Amino acid sequence: MESWDLDGSSQRLPVSVLTGFLGSGKTTVLNYLIQQPALSRALVLIKEQLAEAATG
């Protein structure tokens, strides 16, 4: 499993920003993406990595 060094010394954490006007469908897009199996698994791994990094 890939791990991230969150202090920025070796790898970068990929980040995307979703912007738009009120009512433009941002929440709809996010809900759709989160329901996709591949992204859902990735989010779980990211959450675990962040929790591990936070506890040291």
mmCIF entry with sequence, helices, sheets and N, C-alpha, C, O atoms, coordinates in Angstrom:
data_MODEL
# 
_entry.id   MODEL 
# 
_entity.id                         1 
_entity.type                       polymer 
_entity.pdbx_number_of_molecules   1 
# 
_entity_poly.entity_id                      1 
_entity_poly.type                           'polypeptide(L)' 
_entity_poly.nstd_linkage                   no 
_entity_poly.nstd_monomer                   no 
_entity_poly.pdbx_seq_one_letter_code       MESWDLDGSSQRLPVSVLTGFLGSGKTTVLNYLIQQPALSRALVLIKEQLAEAATG 
_entity_poly.pdbx_seq_one_letter_code_can   MESWDLDGSSQRLPVSVLTGFLGSGKTTVLNYLIQQPALSRALVLIKEQLAEAATG 
_entity_poly.pdbx_strand_id                 A 
# 
loop_
_entity_poly_seq.entity_id 
_entity_poly_seq.num 
_entity_poly_seq.mon_id 
_entity_poly_seq.hetero 
1 1  MET n 
1 2  GLU n 
1 3  SER n 
1 4  TRP n 
1 5  ASP n 
1 6  LEU n 
1 7  ASP n 
1 8  GLY n 
1 9  SER n 
1 10 SER n 
1 11 GLN n 
1 12 ARG n 
1 13 LEU n 
1 14 PRO n 
1 15 VAL n 
1 16 SER n 
1 17 VAL n 
1 18 LEU n 
1 19 THR n 
1 20 GLY n 
1 21 PHE n 
1 22 LEU n 
1 23 GLY n 
1 24 SER n 
1 25 GLY n 
1 26 LYS n 
1 27 THR n 
1 28 THR n 
1 29 VAL n 
1 30 LEU n 
1 31 ASN n 
1 32 TYR n 
1 33 LEU n 
1 34 ILE n 
1 35 GLN n 
1 36 GLN n 
1 37 PRO n 
1 38 ALA n 
1 39 LEU n 
1 40 SER n 
1 41 ARG n 
1 42 ALA n 
1 43 LEU n 
1 44 VAL n 
1 45 LEU n 
1 46 ILE n 
1 47 LYS n 
1 48 GLU n 
1 49 GLN n 
1 50 LEU n 
1 51 ALA n 
1 52 GLU n 
1 53 ALA n 
1 54 ALA n 
1 55 THR n 
1 56 GLY n 
# 
_struct_asym.id          A 
_struct_asym.entity_id   1 
# 
loop_
_struct_conf.conf_type_id 
_struct_conf.id 
_struct_conf.pdbx_PDB_helix_id 
_struct_conf.beg_label_comp_id 
_struct_conf.beg_label_asym_id 
_struct_conf.beg_label_seq_id 
_struct_conf.pdbx_beg_PDB_ins_code 
_struct_conf.end_label_comp_id 
_struct_conf.end_label_asym_id 
_struct_conf.end_label_seq_id 
_struct_conf.pdbx_end_PDB_ins_code 
_struct_conf.beg_auth_comp_id 
_struct_conf.beg_auth_asym_id 
_struct_conf.beg_auth_seq_id 
_struct_conf.end_auth_comp_id 
_struct_conf.end_auth_asym_id 
_struct_conf.end_auth_seq_id 
_struct_conf.pdbx_PDB_helix_class 
_struct_conf.details 
_struct_conf.pdbx_PDB_helix_length 
HELX_P HELX_P1 AA1 LYS A 26 ? GLN A 35 ? LYS A 26 GLN A 35 1 ? 10 
HELX_P HELX_P2 AA2 PRO A 37 ? THR A 55 ? PRO A 37 THR A 55 1 ? 19 
# 
_struct_conf_type.id          HELX_P 
_struct_conf_type.criteria    ? 
_struct_conf_type.reference   ? 
# 
loop_
_atom_site.group_PDB 
_atom_site.id 
_atom_site.type_symbol 
_atom_site.label_atom_id 
_atom_site.label_alt_id 
_atom_site.label_comp_id 
_atom_site.label_asym_id 
_atom_site.label_entity_id 
_atom_site.label_seq_id 
_atom_site.pdbx_PDB_ins_code 
_atom_site.Cartn_x 
_atom_site.Cartn_y 
_atom_site.Cartn_z 
_atom_site.occupancy 
_atom_site.B_iso_or_equiv 
_atom_site.pdbx_formal_charge 
_atom_site.auth_seq_id 
_atom_site.auth_comp_id 
_atom_site.auth_asym_id 
_atom_site.auth_atom_id 
_atom_site.pdbx_PDB_model_num 
ATOM 1   N N  . MET A 1 1  ? 0.847   -1.185 0.000   1.00 0.00 ? 1  MET A N  1 
ATOM 2   C CA . MET A 1 1  ? 0.000   0.000  0.000   1.00 0.00 ? 1  MET A CA 1 
ATOM 3   C C  . MET A 1 1  ? 0.889   1.243  0.000   1.00 0.00 ? 1  MET A C  1 
ATOM 4   O O  . MET A 1 1  ? 1.891   1.306  0.712   1.00 0.00 ? 1  MET A O  1 
ATOM 5   N N  . GLU A 1 2  ? 0.514   2.202  -0.789  1.00 0.00 ? 2  GLU A N  1 
ATOM 6   C CA . GLU A 1 2  ? 1.261   3.451  -0.868  1.00 0.00 ? 2  GLU A CA 1 
ATOM 7   C C  . GLU A 1 2  ? 1.011   4.289  0.383   1.00 0.00 ? 2  GLU A C  1 
ATOM 8   O O  . GLU A 1 2  ? -0.114  4.373  0.875   1.00 0.00 ? 2  GLU A O  1 
ATOM 9   N N  . SER A 1 3  ? 2.066   4.901  0.883   1.00 0.00 ? 3  SER A N  1 
ATOM 10  C CA . SER A 1 3  ? 1.894   5.789  2.024   1.00 0.00 ? 3  SER A CA 1 
ATOM 11  C C  . SER A 1 3  ? 2.348   7.187  1.653   1.00 0.00 ? 3  SER A C  1 
ATOM 12  O O  . SER A 1 3  ? 3.191   7.362  0.773   1.00 0.00 ? 3  SER A O  1 
ATOM 13  N N  . TRP A 1 4  ? 1.799   8.162  2.311   1.00 0.00 ? 4  TRP A N  1 
ATOM 14  C CA . TRP A 1 4  ? 2.137   9.560  2.053   1.00 0.00 ? 4  TRP A CA 1 
ATOM 15  C C  . TRP A 1 4  ? 2.903   10.120 3.218   1.00 0.00 ? 4  TRP A C  1 
ATOM 16  O O  . TRP A 1 4  ? 2.563   9.885  4.378   1.00 0.00 ? 4  TRP A O  1 
ATOM 17  N N  . ASP A 1 5  ? 3.924   10.852 2.909   1.00 0.00 ? 5  ASP A N  1 
ATOM 18  C CA . ASP A 1 5  ? 4.672   11.571 3.923   1.00 0.00 ? 5  ASP A CA 1 
ATOM 19  C C  . ASP A 1 5  ? 4.062   12.967 3.979   1.00 0.00 ? 5  ASP A C  1 
ATOM 20  O O  . ASP A 1 5  ? 4.374   13.815 3.142   1.00 0.00 ? 5  ASP A O  1 
ATOM 21  N N  . LEU A 1 6  ? 3.199   13.209 4.954   1.00 0.00 ? 6  LEU A N  1 
ATOM 22  C CA . LEU A 1 6  ? 2.373   14.411 4.963   1.00 0.00 ? 6  LEU A CA 1 
ATOM 23  C C  . LEU A 1 6  ? 3.131   15.690 5.299   1.00 0.00 ? 6  LEU A C  1 
ATOM 24  O O  . LEU A 1 6  ? 2.564   16.780 5.216   1.00 0.00 ? 6  LEU A O  1 
ATOM 25  N N  . ASP A 1 7  ? 4.403   15.574 5.678   1.00 0.00 ? 7  ASP A N  1 
ATOM 26  C CA . ASP A 1 7  ? 5.147   16.809 5.917   1.00 0.00 ? 7  ASP A CA 1 
ATOM 27  C C  . ASP A 1 7  ? 5.716   17.380 4.621   1.00 0.00 ? 7  ASP A C  1 
ATOM 28  O O  . ASP A 1 7  ? 6.389   18.410 4.636   1.00 0.00 ? 7  ASP A O  1 
ATOM 29  N N  . GLY A 1 8  ? 5.444   16.711 3.500   1.00 0.00 ? 8  GLY A N  1 
ATOM 30  C CA . GLY A 1 8  ? 5.836   17.237 2.195   1.00 0.00 ? 8  GLY A CA 1 
ATOM 31  C C  . GLY A 1 8  ? 7.235   16.883 1.763   1.00 0.00 ? 8  GLY A C  1 
ATOM 32  O O  . GLY A 1 8  ? 7.710   17.405 0.754   1.00 0.00 ? 8  GLY A O  1 
ATOM 33  N N  . SER A 1 9  ? 7.920   16.005 2.496   1.00 0.00 ? 9  SER A N  1 
ATOM 34  C CA . SER A 1 9  ? 9.307   15.738 2.181   1.00 0.00 ? 9  SER A CA 1 
ATOM 35  C C  . SER A 1 9  ? 9.506   14.781 1.018   1.00 0.00 ? 9  SER A C  1 
ATOM 36  O O  . SER A 1 9  ? 10.516  14.885 0.322   1.00 0.00 ? 9  SER A O  1 
ATOM 37  N N  . SER A 1 10 ? 8.579   13.843 0.773   1.00 0.00 ? 10 SER A N  1 
ATOM 38  C CA . SER A 1 10 ? 8.848   12.889 -0.293  1.00 0.00 ? 10 SER A CA 1 
ATOM 39  C C  . SER A 1 10 ? 7.739   12.763 -1.326  1.00 0.00 ? 10 SER A C  1 
ATOM 40  O O  . SER A 1 10 ? 8.037   12.709 -2.519  1.00 0.00 ? 10 SER A O  1 
ATOM 41  N N  . GLN A 1 11 ? 6.486   12.714 -0.926  1.00 0.00 ? 11 GLN A N  1 
ATOM 42  C CA . GLN A 1 11 ? 5.396   12.545 -1.871  1.00 0.00 ? 11 GLN A CA 1 
ATOM 43  C C  . GLN A 1 11 ? 4.347   13.616 -1.642  1.00 0.00 ? 11 GLN A C  1 
ATOM 44  O O  . GLN A 1 11 ? 4.233   14.190 -0.559  1.00 0.00 ? 11 GLN A O  1 
ATOM 45  N N  . ARG A 1 12 ? 3.595   13.862 -2.682  1.00 0.00 ? 12 ARG A N  1 
ATOM 46  C CA . ARG A 1 12 ? 2.526   14.858 -2.577  1.00 0.00 ? 12 ARG A CA 1 
ATOM 47  C C  . ARG A 1 12 ? 1.179   14.167 -2.477  1.00 0.00 ? 12 ARG A C  1 
ATOM 48  O O  . ARG A 1 12 ? 0.952   13.125 -3.091  1.00 0.00 ? 12 ARG A O  1 
ATOM 49  N N  . LEU A 1 13 ? 0.308   14.748 -1.710  1.00 0.00 ? 13 LEU A N  1 
ATOM 50  C CA . LEU A 1 13 ? -1.051  14.252 -1.568  1.00 0.00 ? 13 LEU A CA 1 
ATOM 51  C C  . LEU A 1 13 ? -1.893  14.903 -2.657  1.00 0.00 ? 13 LEU A C  1 
ATOM 52  O O  . LEU A 1 13 ? -2.008  16.128 -2.691  1.00 0.00 ? 13 LEU A O  1 
ATOM 53  N N  . PRO A 1 14 ? -2.488  14.107 -3.554  1.00 0.00 ? 14 PRO A N  1 
ATOM 54  C CA . PRO A 1 14 ? -3.284  14.709 -4.628  1.00 0.00 ? 14 PRO A CA 1 
ATOM 55  C C  . PRO A 1 14 ? -4.540  15.387 -4.078  1.00 0.00 ? 14 PRO A C  1 
ATOM 56  O O  . PRO A 1 14 ? -5.235  14.832 -3.228  1.00 0.00 ? 14 PRO A O  1 
ATOM 57  N N  . VAL A 1 15 ? -4.814  16.575 -4.567  1.00 0.00 ? 15 VAL A N  1 
ATOM 58  C CA . VAL A 1 15 ? -5.963  17.348 -4.103  1.00 0.00 ? 15 VAL A CA 1 
ATOM 59  C C  . VAL A 1 15 ? -6.702  17.904 -5.311  1.00 0.00 ? 15 VAL A C  1 
ATOM 60  O O  . VAL A 1 15 ? -6.086  18.378 -6.265  1.00 0.00 ? 15 VAL A O  1 
ATOM 61  N N  . SER A 1 16 ? -8.013  17.841 -5.259  1.00 0.00 ? 16 SER A N  1 
ATOM 62  C CA . SER A 1 16 ? -8.855  18.467 -6.275  1.00 0.00 ? 16 SER A CA 1 
ATOM 63  C C  . SER A 1 16 ? -9.776  19.463 -5.601  1.00 0.00 ? 16 SER A C  1 
ATOM 64  O O  . SER A 1 16 ? -10.176 19.269 -4.454  1.00 0.00 ? 16 SER A O  1 
ATOM 65  N N  . VAL A 1 17 ? -10.109 20.520 -6.306  1.00 0.00 ? 17 VAL A N  1 
ATOM 66  C CA . VAL A 1 17 ? -11.009 21.545 -5.787  1.00 0.00 ? 17 VAL A CA 1 
ATOM 67  C C  . VAL A 1 17 ? -12.209 21.628 -6.725  1.00 0.00 ? 17 VAL A C  1 
ATOM 68  O O  . VAL A 1 17 ? -12.060 21.765 -7.939  1.00 0.00 ? 17 VAL A O  1 
ATOM 69  N N  . LEU A 1 18 ? -13.393 21.543 -6.141  1.00 0.00 ? 18 LEU A N  1 
ATOM 70  C CA . LEU A 1 18 ? -14.627 21.624 -6.912  1.00 0.00 ? 18 LEU A CA 1 
ATOM 71  C C  . LEU A 1 18 ? -15.313 22.936 -6.561  1.00 0.00 ? 18 LEU A C  1 
ATOM 72  O O  . LEU A 1 18 ? -15.722 23.144 -5.418  1.00 0.00 ? 18 LEU A O  1 
ATOM 73  N N  . THR A 1 19 ? -15.438 23.813 -7.539  1.00 0.00 ? 19 THR A N  1 
ATOM 74  C CA . THR A 1 19 ? -16.061 25.109 -7.294  1.00 0.00 ? 19 THR A CA 1 
ATOM 75  C C  . THR A 1 19 ? -17.259 25.293 -8.213  1.00 0.00 ? 19 THR A C  1 
ATOM 76  O O  . THR A 1 19 ? -17.416 24.568 -9.196  1.00 0.00 ? 19 THR A O  1 
ATOM 77  N N  . GLY A 1 20 ? -18.088 26.249 -7.894  1.00 0.00 ? 20 GLY A N  1 
ATOM 78  C CA . GLY A 1 20 ? -19.231 26.569 -8.726  1.00 0.00 ? 20 GLY A CA 1 
ATOM 79  C C  . GLY A 1 20 ? -20.224 27.426 -7.972  1.00 0.00 ? 20 GLY A C  1 
ATOM 80  O O  . GLY A 1 20 ? -20.131 27.609 -6.758  1.00 0.00 ? 20 GLY A O  1 
ATOM 81  N N  . PHE A 1 21 ? -21.169 27.940 -8.720  1.00 0.00 ? 21 PHE A N  1 
ATOM 82  C CA . PHE A 1 21 ? -22.205 28.787 -8.133  1.00 0.00 ? 21 PHE A CA 1 
ATOM 83  C C  . PHE A 1 21 ? -23.174 27.957 -7.309  1.00 0.00 ? 21 PHE A C  1 
ATOM 84  O O  . PHE A 1 21 ? -23.242 26.737 -7.463  1.00 0.00 ? 21 PHE A O  1 
ATOM 85  N N  . LEU A 1 22 ? -23.927 28.619 -6.429  1.00 0.00 ? 22 LEU A N  1 
ATOM 86  C CA . LEU A 1 22 ? -24.971 27.940 -5.675  1.00 0.00 ? 22 LEU A CA 1 
ATOM 87  C C  . LEU A 1 22 ? -25.935 27.267 -6.642  1.00 0.00 ? 22 LEU A C  1 
ATOM 88  O O  . LEU A 1 22 ? -26.373 27.871 -7.621  1.00 0.00 ? 22 LEU A O  1 
ATOM 89  N N  . GLY A 1 23 ? -26.261 26.012 -6.358  1.00 0.00 ? 23 GLY A N  1 
ATOM 90  C CA . GLY A 1 23 ? -27.207 25.292 -7.189  1.00 0.00 ? 23 GLY A CA 1 
ATOM 91  C C  . GLY A 1 23 ? -26.626 24.742 -8.481  1.00 0.00 ? 23 GLY A C  1 
ATOM 92  O O  . GLY A 1 23 ? -27.373 24.307 -9.357  1.00 0.00 ? 23 GLY A O  1 
ATOM 93  N N  . SER A 1 24 ? -25.300 24.755 -8.616  1.00 0.00 ? 24 SER A N  1 
ATOM 94  C CA . SER A 1 24 ? -24.701 24.293 -9.875  1.00 0.00 ? 24 SER A CA 1 
ATOM 95  C C  . SER A 1 24 ? -24.452 22.787 -9.907  1.00 0.00 ? 24 SER A C  1 
ATOM 96  O O  . SER A 1 24 ? -24.034 22.262 -10.940 1.00 0.00 ? 24 SER A O  1 
ATOM 97  N N  . GLY A 1 25 ? -24.697 22.079 -8.803  1.00 0.00 ? 25 GLY A N  1 
ATOM 98  C CA . GLY A 1 25 ? -24.581 20.621 -8.801  1.00 0.00 ? 25 GLY A CA 1 
ATOM 99  C C  . GLY A 1 25 ? -23.318 20.076 -8.162  1.00 0.00 ? 25 GLY A C  1 
ATOM 100 O O  . GLY A 1 25 ? -22.978 18.914 -8.387  1.00 0.00 ? 25 GLY A O  1 
ATOM 101 N N  . LYS A 1 26 ? -22.617 20.866 -7.377  1.00 0.00 ? 26 LYS A N  1 
ATOM 102 C CA . LYS A 1 26 ? -21.382 20.397 -6.734  1.00 0.00 ? 26 LYS A CA 1 
ATOM 103 C C  . LYS A 1 26 ? -21.651 19.192 -5.832  1.00 0.00 ? 26 LYS A C  1 
ATOM 104 O O  . LYS A 1 26 ? -20.933 18.194 -5.899  1.00 0.00 ? 26 LYS A O  1 
ATOM 105 N N  . THR A 1 27 ? -22.665 19.280 -5.005  1.00 0.00 ? 27 THR A N  1 
ATOM 106 C CA . THR A 1 27 ? -22.979 18.187 -4.089  1.00 0.00 ? 27 THR A CA 1 
ATOM 107 C C  . THR A 1 27 ? -23.400 16.944 -4.861  1.00 0.00 ? 27 THR A C  1 
ATOM 108 O O  . THR A 1 27 ? -23.041 15.830 -4.480  1.00 0.00 ? 27 THR A O  1 
ATOM 109 N N  . THR A 1 28 ? -24.144 17.117 -5.926  1.00 0.00 ? 28 THR A N  1 
ATOM 110 C CA . THR A 1 28 ? -24.554 15.987 -6.759  1.00 0.00 ? 28 THR A CA 1 
ATOM 111 C C  . THR A 1 28 ? -23.339 15.280 -7.336  1.00 0.00 ? 28 THR A C  1 
ATOM 112 O O  . THR A 1 28 ? -23.275 14.051 -7.326  1.00 0.00 ? 28 THR A O  1 
ATOM 113 N N  . VAL A 1 29 ? -22.381 16.039 -7.835  1.00 0.00 ? 29 VAL A N  1 
ATOM 114 C CA . VAL A 1 29 ? -21.161 15.463 -8.401  1.00 0.00 ? 29 VAL A CA 1 
ATOM 115 C C  . VAL A 1 29 ? -20.377 14.719 -7.317  1.00 0.00 ? 29 VAL A C  1 
ATOM 116 O O  . VAL A 1 29 ? -19.926 13.596 -7.539  1.00 0.00 ? 29 VAL A O  1 
ATOM 117 N N  . LEU A 1 30 ? -20.215 15.343 -6.145  1.00 0.00 ? 30 LEU A N  1 
ATOM 118 C CA . LEU A 1 30 ? -19.486 14.692 -5.061  1.00 0.00 ? 30 LEU A CA 1 
ATOM 119 C C  . LEU A 1 30 ? -20.167 13.398 -4.617  1.00 0.00 ? 30 LEU A C  1 
ATOM 120 O O  . LEU A 1 30 ? -19.500 12.384 -4.413  1.00 0.00 ? 30 LEU A O  1 
ATOM 121 N N  . ASN A 1 31 ? -21.473 13.429 -4.470  1.00 0.00 ? 31 ASN A N  1 
ATOM 122 C CA . ASN A 1 31 ? -22.205 12.227 -4.075  1.00 0.00 ? 31 ASN A CA 1 
ATOM 123 C C  . ASN A 1 31 ? -22.033 11.115 -5.101  1.00 0.00 ? 31 ASN A C  1 
ATOM 124 O O  . ASN A 1 31 ? -21.861 9.953  -4.733  1.00 0.00 ? 31 ASN A O  1 
ATOM 125 N N  . TYR A 1 32 ? -22.078 11.458 -6.372  1.00 0.00 ? 32 TYR A N  1 
ATOM 126 C CA . TYR A 1 32 ? -21.889 10.465 -7.430  1.00 0.00 ? 32 TYR A CA 1 
ATOM 127 C C  . TYR A 1 32 ? -20.489 9.854  -7.346  1.00 0.00 ? 32 TYR A C  1 
ATOM 128 O O  . TYR A 1 32 ? -20.333 8.635  -7.420  1.00 0.00 ? 32 TYR A O  1 
ATOM 129 N N  . LEU A 1 33 ? -19.478 10.701 -7.191  1.00 0.00 ? 33 LEU A N  1 
ATOM 130 C CA . LEU A 1 33 ? -18.099 10.213 -7.143  1.00 0.00 ? 33 LEU A CA 1 
ATOM 131 C C  . LEU A 1 33 ? -17.848 9.334  -5.929  1.00 0.00 ? 33 LEU A C  1 
ATOM 132 O O  . LEU A 1 33 ? -17.174 8.309  -6.035  1.00 0.00 ? 33 LEU A O  1 
ATOM 133 N N  . ILE A 1 34 ? -18.380 9.721  -4.783  1.00 0.00 ? 34 ILE A N  1 
ATOM 134 C CA . ILE A 1 34 ? -18.175 8.944  -3.561  1.00 0.00 ? 34 ILE A CA 1 
ATOM 135 C C  . ILE A 1 34 ? -18.815 7.563  -3.676  1.00 0.00 ? 34 ILE A C  1 
ATOM 136 O O  . ILE A 1 34 ? -18.335 6.609  -3.063  1.00 0.00 ? 34 ILE A O  1 
ATOM 137 N N  . GLN A 1 35 ? -19.881 7.444  -4.443  1.00 0.00 ? 35 GLN A N  1 
ATOM 138 C CA . GLN A 1 35 ? -20.565 6.167  -4.601  1.00 0.00 ? 35 GLN A CA 1 
ATOM 139 C C  . GLN A 1 35 ? -19.836 5.225  -5.555  1.00 0.00 ? 35 GLN A C  1 
ATOM 140 O O  . GLN A 1 35 ? -20.176 4.044  -5.618  1.00 0.00 ? 35 GLN A O  1 
ATOM 141 N N  . GLN A 1 36 ? -18.850 5.712  -6.294  1.00 0.00 ? 36 GLN A N  1 
ATOM 142 C CA . GLN A 1 36 ? -18.093 4.864  -7.204  1.00 0.00 ? 36 GLN A CA 1 
ATOM 143 C C  . GLN A 1 36 ? -17.137 4.000  -6.386  1.00 0.00 ? 36 GLN A C  1 
ATOM 144 O O  . GLN A 1 36 ? -16.419 4.518  -5.530  1.00 0.00 ? 36 GLN A O  1 
ATOM 145 N N  . PRO A 1 37 ? -17.118 2.684  -6.637  1.00 0.00 ? 37 PRO A N  1 
ATOM 146 C CA . PRO A 1 37 ? -16.307 1.778  -5.813  1.00 0.00 ? 37 PRO A CA 1 
ATOM 147 C C  . PRO A 1 37 ? -14.823 2.153  -5.732  1.00 0.00 ? 37 PRO A C  1 
ATOM 148 O O  . PRO A 1 37 ? -14.236 2.095  -4.652  1.00 0.00 ? 37 PRO A O  1 
ATOM 149 N N  . ALA A 1 38 ? -14.223 2.529  -6.833  1.00 0.00 ? 38 ALA A N  1 
ATOM 150 C CA . ALA A 1 38 ? -12.790 2.835  -6.828  1.00 0.00 ? 38 ALA A CA 1 
ATOM 151 C C  . ALA A 1 38 ? -12.491 4.055  -5.961  1.00 0.00 ? 38 ALA A C  1 
ATOM 152 O O  . ALA A 1 38 ? -11.543 4.033  -5.176  1.00 0.00 ? 38 ALA A O  1 
ATOM 153 N N  . LEU A 1 39 ? -13.269 5.095  -6.089  1.00 0.00 ? 39 LEU A N  1 
ATOM 154 C CA . LEU A 1 39 ? -13.030 6.297  -5.291  1.00 0.00 ? 39 LEU A CA 1 
ATOM 155 C C  . LEU A 1 39 ? -13.374 6.057  -3.829  1.00 0.00 ? 39 LEU A C  1 
ATOM 156 O O  . LEU A 1 39 ? -12.705 6.579  -2.938  1.00 0.00 ? 39 LEU A O  1 
ATOM 157 N N  . SER A 1 40 ? -14.404 5.278  -3.582  1.00 0.00 ? 40 SER A N  1 
ATOM 158 C CA . SER A 1 40 ? -14.788 4.978  -2.207  1.00 0.00 ? 40 SER A CA 1 
ATOM 159 C C  . SER A 1 40 ? -13.648 4.265  -1.487  1.00 0.00 ? 40 SER A C  1 
ATOM 160 O O  . SER A 1 40 ? -13.329 4.603  -0.347  1.00 0.00 ? 40 SER A O  1 
ATOM 161 N N  . ARG A 1 41 ? -13.027 3.274  -2.147  1.00 0.00 ? 41 ARG A N  1 
ATOM 162 C CA . ARG A 1 41 ? -11.889 2.573  -1.540  1.00 0.00 ? 41 ARG A CA 1 
ATOM 163 C C  . ARG A 1 41 ? -10.722 3.523  -1.323  1.00 0.00 ? 41 ARG A C  1 
ATOM 164 O O  . ARG A 1 41 ? -10.056 3.462  -0.290  1.00 0.00 ? 41 ARG A O  1 
ATOM 165 N N  . ALA A 1 42 ? -10.470 4.399  -2.289  1.00 0.00 ? 42 ALA A N  1 
ATOM 166 C CA . ALA A 1 42 ? -9.367  5.356  -2.164  1.00 0.00 ? 42 ALA A CA 1 
ATOM 167 C C  . ALA A 1 42 ? -9.598  6.288  -0.983  1.00 0.00 ? 42 ALA A C  1 
ATOM 168 O O  . ALA A 1 42 ? -8.658  6.597  -0.250  1.00 0.00 ? 42 ALA A O  1 
ATOM 169 N N  . LEU A 1 43 ? -10.829 6.740  -0.786  1.00 0.00 ? 43 LEU A N  1 
ATOM 170 C CA . LEU A 1 43 ? -11.133 7.628  0.330   1.00 0.00 ? 43 LEU A CA 1 
ATOM 171 C C  . LEU A 1 43 ? -10.919 6.945  1.673   1.00 0.00 ? 43 LEU A C  1 
ATOM 172 O O  . LEU A 1 43 ? -10.454 7.571  2.625   1.00 0.00 ? 43 LEU A O  1 
ATOM 173 N N  . VAL A 1 44 ? -11.258 5.662  1.751   1.00 0.00 ? 44 VAL A N  1 
ATOM 174 C CA . VAL A 1 44 ? -11.034 4.911  2.984   1.00 0.00 ? 44 VAL A CA 1 
ATOM 175 C C  . VAL A 1 44 ? -9.534  4.821  3.261   1.00 0.00 ? 44 VAL A C  1 
ATOM 176 O O  . VAL A 1 44 ? -9.102  4.997  4.400   1.00 0.00 ? 44 VAL A O  1 
ATOM 177 N N  . LEU A 1 45 ? -8.739  4.548  2.226   1.00 0.00 ? 45 LEU A N  1 
ATOM 178 C CA . LEU A 1 45 ? -7.288  4.460  2.408   1.00 0.00 ? 45 LEU A CA 1 
ATOM 179 C C  . LEU A 1 45 ? -6.706  5.804  2.825   1.00 0.00 ? 45 LEU A C  1 
ATOM 180 O O  . LEU A 1 45 ? -5.833  5.858  3.691   1.00 0.00 ? 45 LEU A O  1 
ATOM 181 N N  . ILE A 1 46 ? -7.177  6.877  2.225   1.00 0.00 ? 46 ILE A N  1 
ATOM 182 C CA . ILE A 1 46 ? -6.697  8.212  2.584   1.00 0.00 ? 46 ILE A CA 1 
ATOM 183 C C  . ILE A 1 46 ? -7.049  8.519  4.034   1.00 0.00 ? 46 ILE A C  1 
ATOM 184 O O  . ILE A 1 46 ? -6.221  9.040  4.781   1.00 0.00 ? 46 ILE A O  1 
ATOM 185 N N  . LYS A 1 47 ? -8.273  8.196  4.429   1.00 0.00 ? 47 LYS A N  1 
ATOM 186 C CA . LYS A 1 47 ? -8.697  8.439  5.813   1.00 0.00 ? 47 LYS A CA 1 
ATOM 187 C C  . LYS A 1 47 ? -7.813  7.672  6.783   1.00 0.00 ? 47 LYS A C  1 
ATOM 188 O O  . LYS A 1 47 ? -7.416  8.214  7.816   1.00 0.00 ? 47 LYS A O  1 
ATOM 189 N N  . GLU A 1 48 ? -7.498  6.421  6.469   1.00 0.00 ? 48 GLU A N  1 
ATOM 190 C CA . GLU A 1 48 ? -6.632  5.620  7.333   1.00 0.00 ? 48 GLU A CA 1 
ATOM 191 C C  . GLU A 1 48 ? -5.231  6.215  7.407   1.00 0.00 ? 48 GLU A C  1 
ATOM 192 O O  . GLU A 1 48 ? -4.635  6.272  8.483   1.00 0.00 ? 48 GLU A O  1 
ATOM 193 N N  . GLN A 1 49 ? -4.706  6.655  6.273   1.00 0.00 ? 49 GLN A N  1 
ATOM 194 C CA . GLN A 1 49 ? -3.368  7.237  6.236   1.00 0.00 ? 49 GLN A CA 1 
ATOM 195 C C  . GLN A 1 49 ? -3.323  8.520  7.068   1.00 0.00 ? 49 GLN A C  1 
ATOM 196 O O  . GLN A 1 49 ? -2.372  8.735  7.821   1.00 0.00 ? 49 GLN A O  1 
ATOM 197 N N  . LEU A 1 50 ? -4.332  9.363  6.940   1.00 0.00 ? 50 LEU A N  1 
ATOM 198 C CA . LEU A 1 50 ? -4.372  10.602 7.702   1.00 0.00 ? 50 LEU A CA 1 
ATOM 199 C C  . LEU A 1 50 ? -4.477  10.335 9.205   1.00 0.00 ? 50 LEU A C  1 
ATOM 200 O O  . LEU A 1 50 ? -3.830  11.009 10.008  1.00 0.00 ? 50 LEU A O  1 
ATOM 201 N N  . ALA A 1 51 ? -5.291  9.354  9.577   1.00 0.00 ? 51 ALA A N  1 
ATOM 202 C CA . ALA A 1 51 ? -5.430  9.018  10.996  1.00 0.00 ? 51 ALA A CA 1 
ATOM 203 C C  . ALA A 1 51 ? -4.120  8.479  11.550  1.00 0.00 ? 51 ALA A C  1 
ATOM 204 O O  . ALA A 1 51 ? -3.736  8.806  12.672  1.00 0.00 ? 51 ALA A O  1 
ATOM 205 N N  . GLU A 1 52 ? -3.435  7.655  10.765  1.00 0.00 ? 52 GLU A N  1 
ATOM 206 C CA . GLU A 1 52 ? -2.152  7.111  11.187  1.00 0.00 ? 52 GLU A CA 1 
ATOM 207 C C  . GLU A 1 52 ? -1.107  8.216  11.349  1.00 0.00 ? 52 GLU A C  1 
ATOM 208 O O  . GLU A 1 52 ? -0.333  8.216  12.306  1.00 0.00 ? 52 GLU A O  1 
ATOM 209 N N  . ALA A 1 53 ? -1.094  9.148  10.410  1.00 0.00 ? 53 ALA A N  1 
ATOM 210 C CA . ALA A 1 53 ? -0.139  10.259 10.465  1.00 0.00 ? 53 ALA A CA 1 
ATOM 211 C C  . ALA A 1 53 ? -0.413  11.165 11.657  1.00 0.00 ? 53 ALA A C  1 
ATOM 212 O O  . ALA A 1 53 ? 0.512   11.704 12.263  1.00 0.00 ? 53 ALA A O  1 
ATOM 213 N N  . ALA A 1 54 ? -1.690  11.329 11.989  1.00 0.00 ? 54 ALA A N  1 
ATOM 214 C CA . ALA A 1 54 ? -2.060  12.215 13.088  1.00 0.00 ? 54 ALA A CA 1 
ATOM 215 C C  . ALA A 1 54 ? -1.660  11.642 14.445  1.00 0.00 ? 54 ALA A C  1 
ATOM 216 O O  . ALA A 1 54 ? -1.344  12.379 15.379  1.00 0.00 ? 54 ALA A O  1 
ATOM 217 N N  . THR A 1 55 ? -1.682  10.304 14.533  1.00 0.00 ? 55 THR A N  1 
ATOM 218 C CA . THR A 1 55 ? -1.330  9.680  15.799  1.00 0.00 ? 55 THR A CA 1 
ATOM 219 C C  . THR A 1 55 ? 0.159   9.427  15.938  1.00 0.00 ? 55 THR A C  1 
ATOM 220 O O  . THR A 1 55 ? 0.637   9.076  17.017  1.00 0.00 ? 55 THR A O  1 
ATOM 221 N N  . GLY A 1 56 ? 0.884   9.602  14.861  1.00 0.00 ? 56 GLY A N  1 
ATOM 222 C CA . GLY A 1 56 ? 2.343   9.473  14.919  1.00 0.00 ? 56 GLY A CA 1 
ATOM 223 C C  . GLY A 1 56 ? 2.767   8.116  14.611  1.00 0.00 ? 56 GLY A C  1 
ATOM 224 O O  . GLY A 1 56 ? 3.964   7.828  14.613  1.00 0.00 ? 56 GLY A O  1 
# 
